[in-house]
Amino acid sequence: MTRLARICAGALVAAALSFSPAFAQTYPDKPIRVIVSIAAGSVTDVIMRAAAKEIEGKLGQPLVIENRGGAAGIIAGQACAQSAGDGYTLCVIYHSTMSYNPVQFDKLPYDADELVPVTRLFFLTEGLFVNAEVPAKTVSELRTLAQAKPDGLNFATLGNGSFPDLFRVWLNNQWGTRIVGVPYKGGGPAAQALAANEVQMTRFGVGNFRGAMDAGKVRMLALAADQRSKQFPDVPTFKEAGLDYPGQGWWGLAAPKGTPQAVVDKLNAAFVAVFGDPKFGAFLDKQMVVPAPTSPAAFAAFMKEDRKAAEALVKIANEPRKEYKPQ
């Protein structure tokens, strides 16, 4: 047997062992890397760091958060796809990663369909925000202002083609304006930029903006929800404010291609237990998100339908497909 053949045979044996029931029983026996597709300090990052402490108690190993924000989740998606499917890399992905990027970009550096679904985690409650100095107290007034100054407003996004950016494009089409998109690596940086008046408006998860709203630096004009929030009873829903824009942001957990099903099932059980726990649910409620854990199969089915919804929204926004070019 040649040296190359021995190496290949050894690799096959190691792979077979990694997929064995014994491996699943002893897994994990070292820390697990968790790639989070958003900047540190954003509401999803805050949630995942809190969840990691709970998950550690169930799996017996620490979860090490690695933030890979920017480019509408493409940077994190690529890092996830290039990682080994050995159960020691997990990927916190969202609607842009799995639903919007595949229908908006050509030549993505990852294949969303090859990532292994573990569980959906939660839905975002999103809002339309403006800097407190913007002289608009309602969506109608904001529209009038934007039309009076077509190039005068900047809008925080997560990069070209991201969910916030798609909403900006839709607004421009609906209002006949030229609101300018400015990319950030997460809701936390976007909230800081809005509070500092670097940008004048945006749409993100509400949890990112609580501090800025409490400080009087940011104002929420509308809430993307079916009904008004008990926490913000005076803020109208998007539909009440005349924004008939469908789609809801979500976050979930995936793993690189090749991750053993037994490991996926073990991870699913741990995350579903935490995100389904009422005490953790109370924490999530304060972050203005809705827990929504699922089985791997249910998550896969959900993402299939969400991809279809993304295609419809891209058409509504009249956004042409484009080639992804790394910055």
Helices and strands as residue ranges (DSSP letters): H 3-18, H 21-26, E 32-36, H 43-59, E 63-67, G 71-73, H 74-81, E 89-94, H 95-95, I 96-100, H 101-104, E 105-106, G 112-114, E 116-124, E 126-131, H 139-148, E 154-157, H 163-175, E 180-183, H 187-195, E 201-205, G 206-209, H 210-214, E 218-224, E 250-255, H 261-275, H 278-286, E 289-291, H 296-316, E 322-323
